[in-house]
Amino acid sequence: MSERHTVGTITADALAALYEQLEAAQQTELARQLTTCDKAFASATVRAAQYADRAIENGKRAEQAEAGIARVRAELHALASEVRGISPIALAGRRDAVARIRAALDKQPTT
């Protein structure tokens, strides 16, 4: 182990060597940090792609659900409109059922 230099005893060559060691240590630390950042960025990119895929899939499912609800509403409208040949009691029951289904679709409680 070498002696520690002081301001009065260090030579220009020794000081240059210390600066080279410091620069090498800093470069090593920077490389380590850069590698860590690269790994974190790669991981975040993969997660972002996974979240994007899930969002697209959720959007497709939402569109399918909305289309299904629209079809049910169209059928409810058709049922409510078809009144020929139906007894008043049956018609009242049908209208009540249609109202309950519409309320369920709208998430409103029936009274």
C-alpha positions as CSV (number, residue, x, y, z in Angstrom):
1,M,0.0,0.0,0.0
2,S,1.4,3.4,-1.0
3,E,1.6,6.4,1.2
4,R,-1.1,9.0,0.9
5,H,0.0,12.2,-0.9
6,T,-0.5,15.6,0.6
7,V,-0.8,18.9,-1.3
8,G,2.9,19.5,-0.7
9,T,4.1,16.1,-1.6
10,I,2.1,15.1,-4.7
11,T,3.8,15.2,-8.1
12,A,2.2,16.1,-11.4
13,D,2.5,12.5,-12.5
14,A,0.8,11.2,-9.4
15,L,-1.9,13.8,-9.6
16,A,-2.5,12.8,-13.3
17,A,-2.7,9.1,-12.3
18,L,-5.2,9.9,-9.6
19,Y,-7.4,11.8,-12.1
20,E,-7.2,8.9,-14.5
21,Q,-8.3,6.5,-11.7
22,L,-11.1,8.9,-10.8
23,E,-12.2,9.1,-14.5
24,A,-12.1,5.3,-14.9
25,A,-14.2,4.9,-11.7
26,Q,-16.7,7.5,-12.9
27,Q,-16.9,5.8,-16.3
28,T,-17.5,2.4,-14.6
29,E,-20.2,3.9,-12.4
30,L,-21.8,5.6,-15.4
31,A,-21.8,2.4,-17.4
32,R,-23.4,0.5,-14.5
33,Q,-26.1,3.2,-14.1
34,L,-26.7,3.2,-17.9
35,T,-27.1,-0.6,-17.9
36,T,-29.6,-0.3,-15.0
37,C,-31.5,2.4,-16.9
38,D,-31.5,0.3,-20.1
39,K,-33.0,-2.6,-18.2
40,A,-35.6,-0.5,-16.5
41,F,-36.5,1.1,-19.8
42,A,-36.8,-2.2,-21.6
43,S,-39.0,-3.5,-18.8
44,A,-41.2,-0.4,-18.8
45,T,-41.6,-0.7,-22.6
46,V,-42.7,-4.3,-22.3
47,R,-45.2,-3.4,-19.6
48,A,-46.5,-0.4,-21.6
49,A,-47.1,-2.7,-24.6
50,Q,-48.9,-5.2,-22.4
51,Y,-51.1,-2.4,-21.0
52,A,-51.8,-1.1,-24.5
53,D,-52.8,-4.6,-25.7
54,R,-55.2,-5.0,-22.7
55,A,-56.7,-1.6,-23.3
56,I,-57.3,-2.5,-27.0
57,E,-58.9,-5.8,-25.9
58,N,-61.0,-4.1,-23.3
59,G,-62.1,-1.5,-25.9
60,K,-63.2,-4.4,-28.2
61,R,-65.1,-6.0,-25.4
62,A,-66.8,-2.7,-24.5
63,E,-67.8,-2.2,-28.2
64,Q,-69.2,-5.7,-28.3
65,A,-71.1,-5.2,-25.1
66,E,-72.5,-1.9,-26.3
67,A,-73.6,-3.5,-29.6
68,G,-75.3,-6.3,-27.6
69,I,-77.1,-3.7,-25.5
70,A,-78.2,-1.9,-28.6
71,R,-79.6,-5.1,-30.1
72,V,-81.5,-5.8,-26.8
73,R,-82.9,-2.3,-26.8
74,A,-84.1,-2.7,-30.5
75,E,-85.9,-5.9,-29.5
76,L,-87.5,-4.2,-26.5
77,H,-88.7,-1.5,-28.8
78,A,-90.1,-4.1,-31.2
79,L,-91.8,-5.9,-28.3
80,A,-93.4,-2.7,-27.0
81,S,-94.6,-1.8,-30.5
82,E,-96.3,-5.1,-31.3
83,V,-99.7,-4.8,-29.7
84,R,-102.1,-6.4,-32.3
85,G,-103.9,-9.5,-31.1
86,I,-102.6,-9.3,-27.5
87,S,-105.0,-9.2,-24.6
88,P,-104.9,-6.1,-22.4
89,I,-103.6,-8.2,-19.5
90,A,-100.8,-9.8,-21.6
91,L,-100.0,-6.4,-23.0
92,A,-99.7,-4.9,-19.6
93,G,-97.4,-7.8,-18.5
94,R,-95.3,-7.3,-21.6
95,R,-94.9,-3.6,-21.1
96,D,-94.0,-4.2,-17.4
97,A,-91.4,-6.7,-18.5
98,V,-90.0,-4.3,-21.1
99,A,-89.8,-1.5,-18.5
100,R,-88.0,-3.8,-16.1
101,I,-85.5,-4.8,-18.7
102,R,-84.9,-1.2,-19.8
103,A,-84.4,-0.2,-16.2
104,A,-81.9,-3.0,-15.7
105,L,-80.0,-1.9,-18.8
106,D,-80.0,1.7,-17.5
107,K,-79.1,0.4,-14.0
108,Q,-82.2,2.1,-12.5
109,P,-84.2,0.3,-9.8
110,T,-87.7,-0.6,-10.8
111,T,-90.6,0.6,-8.6
